[in-house]
Amino acid sequence: MDKGKALVCVTGASGFIASFLVKLLLDRGYKVRGTVRSLTDPSRTSHLRGLPGAEERLELVEADLLKDGAFNDVVKDCQGVFHTASPFFLAGVTDPERQLIQPAVQGTLNVLEACSRSPSVAKVVVTSSTAAVAYNPKRTPDTVVDESCFSDPDYCREMKAWYILSKTLAEQEAWKFAKEKGLNLVTINPAMVIGPLLQPTLNTSCEIILKLINGSKTHYSNACLGWVGVGDVAEAHLLAYENPNASGRYLCVERVAHYEDVVETLRKLYPEYPIPTECEDNGSPKATPYAISTRKLQEELGLRFHSLEHNLKECVESLKLNHFTPA
């Protein structure tokens, strides 16, 4: 592939992961067509227009995920499409169908429909999540979570885990559609993504780290989450696109860690901040990390992860630079 001439599309280009992906693509010589909700909102465009190579090789267009046919012209002449656009927030969900599920599911299908109609699109890489993988009540403590696992939608509904449900349904429908249409689809399934911010606004995953260092939390959660750096997630997307043998799903997780490990690392790096020292008492035993396999991503595509400590430091330094942290 002649990267200097290849045109690729990135949906939701102003997002946390997508912004890094756009930067990486431009750095590697690609031409990029990125979709945003509004071309007049500087919070969605200015950081992208300022990237090296953007003036010559970045085109930004408006597109509505829920509008039928909105992506037909967007993906025209593109050789590859990276679909990253999907709402991600955990609090303030009052209408999960409208706020999370419909944009994730119908938005993905609208993009894939446009790709299936375009003779130029050779591969589609969809940003899914370990949310679509790891949440299943049948998973035993000794289960190793891998690409064969899917979260249980009924369990998600019972737990009112609406974001997890949205990602699960969106990926399931994406695979069903790809099989029916013969679409060359790959998914990248990252865990909680942290690292430096390119966009001027605070995203959900980095906000979690901010709350651990700015004194707004007195206790850390009794929970285990997967963690990964945003740069590694962007790299995984590009590796999946460029490798002609890439197929199926790829779990993108540096490690699964208890919040205790996260706050201990933060305290070591930033003793000056009011980082909580005690775990919340939710009446449950201490949560234990589950086992997850990233062998497929590392062995097939050759990705090497940066450490949790590295990613936390990059995240906090960026929060400081963007004046989110205490003085």
C-alpha positions as CSV (number, residue, x, y, z in Angstrom):
1,M,0.0,0.0,0.0
2,D,1.3,3.4,-0.9
3,K,0.6,5.3,2.4
4,G,1.3,8.6,0.7
5,K,-1.7,8.2,-1.5
6,A,-4.1,6.1,0.7
7,L,-7.2,7.8,1.9
8,V,-8.8,6.5,5.1
9,C,-11.8,7.7,7.1
10,V,-12.0,8.1,10.9
11,T,-15.4,8.5,12.4
12,G,-15.8,10.6,15.6
13,A,-12.4,12.1,14.8
14,S,-12.4,14.6,17.7
15,G,-12.6,11.9,20.4
16,F,-9.9,10.8,22.7
17,I,-8.8,7.6,20.9
18,A,-9.7,8.9,17.5
19,S,-7.6,12.1,17.8
20,F,-4.5,9.9,18.5
21,L,-5.4,7.7,15.6
22,V,-5.7,10.7,13.3
23,K,-2.3,12.0,14.5
24,L,-0.8,8.5,14.0
25,L,-2.2,8.2,10.5
26,L,-1.0,11.7,9.5
27,D,2.5,10.9,10.9
28,R,2.6,7.7,8.8
29,G,1.7,9.6,5.6
30,Y,-2.0,8.8,5.2
31,K,-4.7,11.2,3.9
32,V,-7.5,11.3,6.5
33,R,-11.1,12.2,6.2
34,G,-12.5,12.7,9.7
35,T,-16.1,13.1,10.8
36,V,-17.2,15.5,13.5
37,R,-20.5,16.5,14.9
38,S,-19.9,20.2,14.1
39,L,-17.3,22.0,12.0
40,T,-18.1,25.3,13.9
41,D,-17.2,23.9,17.3
42,P,-13.5,24.6,18.0
43,S,-13.4,21.9,20.7
44,R,-14.0,19.4,18.0
45,T,-11.7,20.7,15.3
46,S,-8.9,23.0,16.5
47,H,-6.7,20.3,17.9
48,L,-7.0,18.2,14.8
49,R,-6.4,21.1,12.4
50,G,-3.2,21.9,14.3
51,L,-1.7,18.4,13.9
52,P,1.5,18.1,11.7
53,G,0.4,17.3,8.1
54,A,-3.2,18.3,8.8
55,E,-3.2,21.3,6.5
56,E,-2.2,19.1,3.5
57,R,-3.8,15.7,4.3
58,L,-6.7,16.1,6.7
59,E,-10.3,16.8,5.6
60,L,-13.0,17.2,8.3
61,V,-16.7,16.7,7.5
62,E,-19.9,16.7,9.5
63,A,-21.8,13.5,9.8
64,D,-24.7,12.3,11.9
65,L,-24.4,8.7,13.1
66,L,-28.2,8.3,13.3
67,K,-29.0,9.6,9.8
68,D,-29.5,6.9,7.2
69,G,-27.1,7.4,4.3
70,A,-25.1,10.1,6.1
71,F,-21.8,8.2,5.5
72,N,-22.3,7.2,1.9
73,D,-20.3,10.2,0.6
74,V,-18.0,10.2,3.7
75,V,-16.5,6.8,2.9
76,K,-16.4,7.4,-0.9
77,D,-12.9,6.7,-2.3
78,C,-11.6,5.7,1.1
79,Q,-9.5,2.5,1.2
80,G,-10.1,1.9,4.9
81,V,-12.5,3.1,7.5
82,F,-11.9,3.4,11.3
83,H,-15.2,3.6,13.1
84,T,-14.5,5.0,16.6
85,A,-17.6,7.1,17.1
86,S,-19.7,5.9,20.0
87,P,-20.8,7.7,23.2
88,F,-18.9,6.8,26.4
89,F,-20.2,8.0,29.7
90,L,-21.2,6.2,32.9
91,A,-23.1,8.8,34.9
92,G,-26.2,10.8,34.1
93,V,-27.9,8.1,32.0
94,T,-31.6,8.9,32.0
95,D,-32.6,7.4,28.7
96,P,-30.1,4.6,27.9
97,E,-31.8,3.7,24.6
98,R,-31.5,7.2,23.2
99,Q,-28.3,8.3,24.9
100,L,-26.1,5.1,24.5
101,I,-27.7,2.1,22.8
102,Q,-29.1,3.6,19.6
103,P,-26.1,5.7,18.8
104,A,-23.8,2.8,19.3
105,V,-25.8,0.1,17.5
106,Q,-27.5,2.1,14.7
107,G,-24.5,4.4,14.3
108,T,-22.3,1.4,13.7
109,L,-24.7,-0.2,11.3
110,N,-25.1,3.0,9.3
111,V,-21.3,3.3,8.9
112,L,-21.0,-0.4,7.9
113,E,-23.8,-0.1,5.5
114,A,-22.0,2.8,3.7
115,C,-18.8,0.8,3.7
116,S,-20.5,-2.2,2.2
117,R,-21.8,0.0,-0.7
118,S,-18.4,1.5,-1.4
119,P,-16.2,-0.4,-3.9
120,S,-13.1,1.4,-2.6
121,V,-13.3,0.3,1.1
122,A,-11.1,-2.8,1.6
123,K,-11.2,-3.0,5.4
124,V,-13.1,-1.6,8.3
125,V,-11.6,-1.4,11.8
126,V,-14.2,-0.8,14.5
127,T,-13.4,0.4,18.0
128,S,-15.2,-1.9,20.4
129,S,-14.3,-2.5,24.0
130,T,-13.6,-5.1,26.7
131,A,-17.0,-4.0,27.9
132,A,-18.3,-6.2,25.1
133,V,-16.1,-9.1,26.3
134,A,-15.7,-9.5,30.1
135,Y,-19.1,-9.1,31.7
136,N,-20.7,-12.4,32.0
137,P,-22.1,-14.0,35.2
138,K,-21.0,-17.5,33.9
139,R,-17.3,-16.4,33.9
140,T,-15.5,-18.3,36.7
141,P,-12.5,-16.9,38.7
142,D,-10.2,-19.1,36.7
143,T,-11.6,-18.2,33.3
144,V,-9.1,-16.5,31.0
145,V,-11.0,-13.9,29.0
146,D,-10.1,-13.9,25.3
147,E,-11.5,-13.0,21.9
148,S,-14.0,-15.8,22.1
149,C,-15.8,-14.2,25.1
150,F,-18.9,-11.9,24.9
151,S,-20.6,-10.0,27.6
152,D,-24.2,-11.2,28.4
153,P,-26.8,-8.6,27.3
154,D,-29.4,-9.8,29.8
155,Y,-26.9,-9.5,32.6
156,C,-26.0,-6.0,31.5
157,R,-29.7,-5.0,31.5
158,E,-30.2,-6.6,35.0
159,M,-27.2,-4.6,36.3
160,K,-28.3,-1.5,34.4
161,A,-24.8,-1.4,32.9
162,W,-26.0,0.6,29.9
163,Y,-22.6,1.5,28.4
164,I,-21.5,-2.1,28.5
165,L,-24.8,-3.1,26.9
166,S,-24.4,-0.6,24.1
167,K,-20.9,-1.8,23.2
168,T,-21.9,-5.5,23.4
169,L,-25.0,-5.1,21.2
170,A,-23.1,-2.8,18.7
171,E,-20.3,-5.4,18.3
172,Q,-22.7,-8.3,18.0
173,E,-24.7,-6.5,15.3
174,A,-21.5,-5.5,13.5
175,W,-20.3,-9.1,13.2
176,K,-23.7,-10.2,12.0
177,F,-23.8,-7.5,9.4
178,A,-20.2,-8.2,8.2
179,K,-21.0,-11.9,7.8
180,E,-24.1,-11.2,5.8
181,K,-22.4,-8.6,3.5
182,G,-19.0,-10.2,3.3
183,L,-17.4,-7.1,4.8
184,N,-13.7,-7.3,5.9
185,L,-14.1,-6.3,9.5
186,V,-11.7,-6.2,12.4
187,T,-12.4,-5.0,16.0
188,I,-10.1,-3.6,18.6
189,N,-11.3,-4.1,22.1
190,P,-9.5,-1.8,24.5
191,A,-10.0,-1.6,28.3
192,M,-10.0,1.7,30.2
193,V,-8.0,4.0,28.0
194,I,-5.8,6.6,29.6
195,G,-2.9,8.8,28.6
196,P,-2.3,12.4,27.3
197,L,-5.2,14.4,25.9
198,L,-5.0,15.9,22.5
199,Q,-8.5,17.3,22.7
200,P,-9.2,20.3,24.9
201,T,-12.1,18.7,26.7
202,L,-12.0,16.1,29.5
203,N,-13.0,12.6,28.5
204,T,-14.6,10.0,30.8
205,S,-11.6,7.6,31.3
206,C,-9.1,10.4,32.1
207,E,-11.7,12.0,34.4
208,I,-11.5,8.9,36.5
209,I,-7.8,9.6,37.1
210,L,-8.4,13.2,37.7
211,K,-10.9,12.4,40.5
212,L,-8.2,10.2,42.1
213,I,-5.7,13.1,42.3
214,N,-7.8,16.2,42.9
215,G,-9.3,15.4,46.2
216,S,-12.9,14.8,45.0
217,K,-12.7,11.1,46.1
218,T,-12.0,10.2,49.7
219,H,-11.9,6.4,49.0
220,Y,-11.0,4.4,45.9
221,S,-13.3,1.8,44.4
222,N,-13.3,-1.8,45.3
223,A,-13.1,-2.8,41.7
224,C,-10.7,-4.2,39.1
225,L,-10.5,-2.7,35.6
226,G,-8.4,-3.3,32.5
227,W,-6.1,-0.4,31.7
228,V,-4.2,0.6,28.5
229,G,-2.5,3.6,27.0
230,V,-4.2,5.6,24.3
231,G,-1.1,5.6,22.1
232,D,-1.1,1.8,22.2
233,V,-4.7,1.6,21.3
234,A,-4.2,3.9,18.2
235,E,-1.2,1.8,17.2
236,A,-3.3,-1.4,17.5
237,H,-5.9,0.1,15.1
238,L,-3.3,0.9,12.5
239,L,-1.6,-2.5,12.8
240,A,-4.9,-4.2,12.3
241,Y,-5.5,-2.1,9.2
242,E,-2.1,-2.6,7.7
243,N,-1.7,-6.3,8.3
244,P,-3.5,-8.2,5.5
245,N,-3.9,-11.3,7.7
246,A,-5.5,-9.4,10.6
247,S,-9.0,-10.8,11.3
248,G,-11.6,-11.0,14.1
249,R,-11.2,-9.4,17.4
250,Y,-8.2,-8.1,19.3
251,L,-8.2,-7.5,23.0
252,C,-6.1,-4.4,23.8
253,V,-5.3,-4.4,27.6
254,E,-1.9,-3.8,29.2
255,R,-3.2,-5.2,32.5
256,V,-6.2,-5.8,34.7
257,A,-5.6,-4.1,38.1
258,H,-7.4,-3.3,41.3
259,Y,-7.9,0.4,42.0
260,E,-5.5,-0.1,44.9
261,D,-2.6,-0.7,42.4
262,V,-3.6,2.4,40.5
263,V,-3.7,4.7,43.6
264,E,-0.4,3.2,44.9
265,T,1.3,4.0,41.6
266,L,-0.2,7.5,41.6
267,R,0.9,8.1,45.2
268,K,4.5,7.1,44.3
269,L,4.5,9.4,41.3
270,Y,2.6,12.3,42.8
271,P,2.9,12.4,46.6
272,E,1.9,16.0,46.6
273,Y,-1.7,15.2,45.5
274,P,-4.6,14.2,47.9
275,I,-4.9,10.7,46.5
276,P,-7.2,8.4,48.5
277,T,-5.6,5.9,50.8
278,E,-8.6,3.7,51.8
279,C,-10.8,1.4,49.8
280,E,-14.5,2.0,49.9
281,D,-16.5,-0.5,52.0
282,N,-19.2,-1.9,49.7
283,G,-19.8,-4.9,51.8
284,S,-18.0,-7.2,49.4
285,P,-14.6,-8.9,49.7
286,K,-11.7,-7.2,47.9
287,A,-12.2,-7.6,44.2
288,T,-9.6,-9.8,42.5
289,P,-8.3,-9.1,38.9
290,Y,-9.5,-11.5,36.3
291,A,-7.2,-13.1,33.8
292,I,-7.2,-11.7,30.2
293,S,-5.2,-12.8,27.2
294,T,-3.7,-10.3,24.7
295,R,-1.6,-12.9,23.0
296,K,-3.4,-12.5,19.7
297,L,-2.7,-8.8,19.5
298,Q,0.9,-9.2,20.6
299,E,1.8,-12.3,18.5
300,E,-0.2,-11.7,15.3
301,L,0.2,-7.9,15.1
302,G,3.3,-7.3,17.1
303,L,2.0,-4.7,19.5
304,R,4.2,-4.0,22.6
305,F,2.4,-2.3,25.5
306,H,3.6,0.6,27.6
307,S,3.3,0.1,31.3
308,L,0.5,1.3,33.6
309,E,2.9,3.5,35.4
310,H,4.0,5.1,32.1
311,N,0.4,5.7,31.0
312,L,-0.7,7.1,34.4
313,K,2.3,9.5,34.3
314,E,1.4,10.7,30.8
315,C,-2.2,11.1,31.8
316,V,-1.5,13.2,34.9
317,E,1.2,15.4,33.1
318,S,-1.4,16.1,30.4
319,L,-4.1,16.9,33.0
320,K,-1.6,19.3,34.6
321,L,-0.7,20.9,31.2
322,N,-4.4,21.4,30.5
323,H,-5.0,23.0,33.9
324,F,-7.4,20.2,35.1
325,T,-5.3,19.5,38.2
326,P,-5.1,21.4,41.5
327,A,-2.6,24.3,41.4
